[in-house]
Amino acid sequence: MNAPPVIDMRGVRKAFPFFTLEAVSLALEPGQIMGLVGPNGAGKSTTIKLLMGLLSPDAGEIRLLGHAMPADQAAAKAGVGYVSDDMRLFQHATLQWHMDFIAAIYPGWDAGYAATLLRRFGLRAAQPVKSLSSGEHAKALLLLALARRPRLLVLDEPTASLDPVARHELLAEVMDVLRDDRRSILFSSHNTVDVERISDRITFIDRGRVVAASDKEDFLDRWRRLQLRLDGPLPALPEIVACDRDGALATVTVDDFSDDLLARLGASVQAVQRMSLEEIFVATVMHSRQAREASGS
C-alpha cells in the first residue's frame, strides 16, 4: 500500500482585499523535494502559511502529514521543520540556548546530529545570535529545524536576504545534508537557479494560481526554443507557446517538443535549443497571463 502524500492541498482558496489564492492544489509524496516557484507576490508564502495552519482557507482541503489543517495542526507540526526568511532568533541569546529550548519542546531532537551540523555549518554554540551574519543566521535556523529530524522540511524563501556567495554556500550545505537523510522537502523561492539545484519536482505559481507542475526533468525535456525560416504563416499548433518573428526568421518557444512537431511545423529548422528552468518559468508565466487576459479571468 502506498504511503499518503506528506502534503495534500486540494482546491484551496484564500481571499484578501487585493489578492486571491485561487483553487491551489499541491501533492508532495514521501521522499520528494518540491520547488514552489513564483514571482514576488505570486502566493508562495500565503500557500505555505495555509499549509502550516497560520491561515485558515476559505475553501478547499489541506492535509499535512495525514492531518487535517488547521484543525489538527499541533499533531502535524510535530513532524515538520519550518524555516522562513522572516523568522528571527532571540538576539541576546546564544545558539546553545536556542538548541536547548528546541530540545525541551521536541522529544525527537538529535543532539549528536546538531553537533555535526554545527561543525558542518561553521557555527559555534556559544555565539550570541546578534553576532551572526545573515548567512550564519540562515544556517542556524536550518540547524534548529534539521536536528529535530522532521519528516517534512518546509523552506520558505530561506535564501532571499542572502548575498550570492552566502546563498551558494547555504544551498551547498543543504544539498550535502540531504545526502545523509532522505526526507520530504517543500522549497519555496523566486530564484529558479536555487530551485533547480535542489528540487526533483517543480510547481510554478503566479497571481494566486498554480500554472504548471511536473518533474524537473520533464520540464527540461519538454521545452525547446526553435530558430525557424518560414515561407508562409506559422501553423497554429497547441505546442507553440510564443513566437517572435522578423520576416522569414522566427524564434518559437514550444512545450511538448518532439520530432513529429518539427515535421508538422512545415518550416526550415535552423537550430533547436534547450531551455533553462528560468526560461521555462518565464515562458510559462507569460503564456498563462496572456491566456487569462484573453479569457477575461
N, C-alpha and C positions, 0 to 999 in steps of 0.2 A: 504494500500500500504506500502510495506517495505521500510524503510529508506535506502538510498545508503550507501555503505561502507565509513567509515571515511578515510581509506587508501585503495587504489586500484592500485596496480602495476601489469602490465601485460607484460611479455616478455622483461623486462628491461635489457639492455646490456650497459656496460661501459668498454672500453678497455684502459689499461695503458701499458707502455713498458714491465712490468714484471708481470702483473696481469690483469685478465679479470673477470668482473662480468657478468655472462652468463645467460640470459633468466630467470631472477628472477621475480617471481610472488608472491605477498602478498595481502591478503584481511583481513582487520580488521573491524568488524562490530561495530556499536554503542554499548557502554557498555562493550565491551570485553577488556580483558587485555592479550596482546600477549607478550610472551617471545621470543626474537630473539637470539638464542644461537649458538655460533660458536667459534672455537679456535681463538687465536690471528692471525690476518691476513686473516681471512676467508671471509671478505667482509661486516661485520656488519656495520661499520662506513661509508663505501662507500655507502651502501644501504640507510642509514639514510641521508647522505649528498645529495644524489639524491632526496630522498623524500622531503627534506627541501628546495630544489632549490639551494643548494650550489654547485652542479654539474649538468651538462646537460647530459642526456642519449644519447648514440649513436644510440639506437634503443629502441622500446617499448613505453608504455604509462604509465603515472603516474598521478593519481588524488588524491588530498589531500583535504578532507572535500568538495568534489564535484568539486574542482577547478583543471584545468589542470596545471601541473607543467612542467617546471618552469615559463611558461608564466604568470600565474595568482597567483604567489607566494605571492604578497602583500595581496591579499584578503584572501588567505588560511591561512597565518601565523597569521592573526588577531585572529584566533580561536585555535592556537597551542601554548602550553607551551613546550619549548625545554631546556633540561638540558644535558650537556655533561661533561665528566670527564676533558676535556681540556679547559673548559670555566673558565675564571678568572675575578674576580671583581676588581675594582679600589682600589689598596692597601691603598691609603691615604684618601679615602672617607669612610664615615660611612655607616652602613647598612641602616640607615634612609635616607641618601642621595640617595642610590640606590632605595629604595622604592618610594621616591618622584619622581625620574626620570622615573621609570616604570609607575607610576600612571599618569604622564603627557602625556605619549605616548599612553597608553591603557585605553580607557574610561570604560572598564569593571573591572578595578581594584577595589577590595573589601577591603577597609581599615579595616573594622571590622574583616574580616577573616584573614588579615595579622597580626593584633594584637593577634588574637587567636593562629596563627601559631608561632608567636614569643614566646609566653608563652609555647606552646607545645614543641617547639624545644629547649627551654632553651637559647634563644638568646636575646640580648639587642639591641635596635635600635641605641643607641649611640656608639656601639662598632665600632672602626675602623676595616676595613677589614684585615689589616696587623696583628691584634691581634687574628684573628680567627684560630682555629686549622683546620686540614684537614676535620675532621668530621663536624665542625661548618660551614666551607665554603660550603660543600656539602649541608647542611641543608639550608643555606642562599640562594643558587641557587634554591633549591626546593621551598622555600617560595616565591621567586620572580616569579616563574612560576605558582605556585598554586593560589596565590592571584589574578591572572588575571582571574580566573575561566574559563580556556580554555576548549573547547570541547574535545580536544585531548592533552594528555601529552606524549611527546617523551623523553625517558630517555636513553641516550647512555653511557653505562658503568659508571653509576653515582657512583658506589662504588669501582671502580678499584683501586684507590690510597689509600683506607682506610684500617686500620688495622682491624682484625676480630671483635673486640669489637665495634669499630665505625661503621663498616658495619652492624652488627647486630642491633645496635641502630637506624641507619638511616632507615633500612628496616622496623623495628618495627613501626617507626613513619609514614612511607609511608602507611603501612597497616592500621594503625589507622585512618589516613586521608581519606583513601579510603572508610572507613565505613560511613563517613559523606556525601559523594557526589559521585554519580555514574558517571563515566566518562570513556572514552576510553583511553587506555594506550598501548604504544609500549615500551617495556623494553628490551634493548639490553645488553647482558652480556656473558662472557665466563664462568661464575660461575653458574653451574646448581642448586646449593643449593639456591642461591638468586632467580633465576627464578622460581623454584618450589614453593617457598613460596608465590610469588606474582601473578603468572600468571594463567589463565584458558585455554589459548591456547598456543601451543609451535610450533615454526618453527626452524628447525636445518639448518644451512648453513655451508658449508665447501668448501674451494678453489673456491669461487665465485659462487657456485650453491646451491640452496635450495635442500636438500637431503631428508627431511621429514617435514610434517606439519600436526598437528592434535590437538584435545583437549587434555589437560594434562591427564585427567582421562583415555582417550582412550589409550594413550601411556602406562600408568601404568597397564592397564587391559590386553593389548595385549601381552606384553613381559614377558617371563619367562626364567629362567636358569634351565635346567634339568640335573639330575645325572642319568645316564643310565648304565646298564650292557648289553653288546651286545654279541651275539653268532656269528654274522657274520657282514657283512658290514652295515653301516648306510644307510638307504634308502635316495635317493636324492629327498627330499621334498622341495617345494618352501618356506615353513615357516622357514626352517633352515638357520640361518644367520652365525653361527660359530660353530665349533666343535673342542674340544681339547681331543684327545683320548690317553689313556695309556692302551694298551692291550684290555681287555674286558670292561674296565671302560671308560666312555666318559662323558664330560661336554658339553652340547649342548645348545646354545642360540637360542631361537626361537621368531619370530614375528608372531602374529595372533594365539596365543595359544588357544587350545580347547581340550575337552575330546576326540573328534574324532581324533585329531592329536596324542594323546597318543596311541590310538588303531592302527593307521597307522604306528607308529614307529617300531612296532614288537620287542620291547625290554622290559626288566625288568626295571621299573622306580623306582629308589631308593629315589629320592627326587625331589620336584618341588618348586622352589624358585622364589619369586617376585623380581623384579629388581628396583633399584633406577633410578631416571631420569638421573643421571650422567652415570650409567652403560648403560642405553639405548642409551644415546647420543654417548658414545664411540663406542658401537657396531654398531650403525647406520653409523657413520662416517667411521669406518674401513671397513665396508661392502661396502659402497659407493666407497671408494678409490680402493678397490680390483676389484670392477666391472668396474670402469673406466680404471684401468690398463689393465684388461683383454680385454676390447674393444678398447684399444689404444687411448681413448679420453682424 
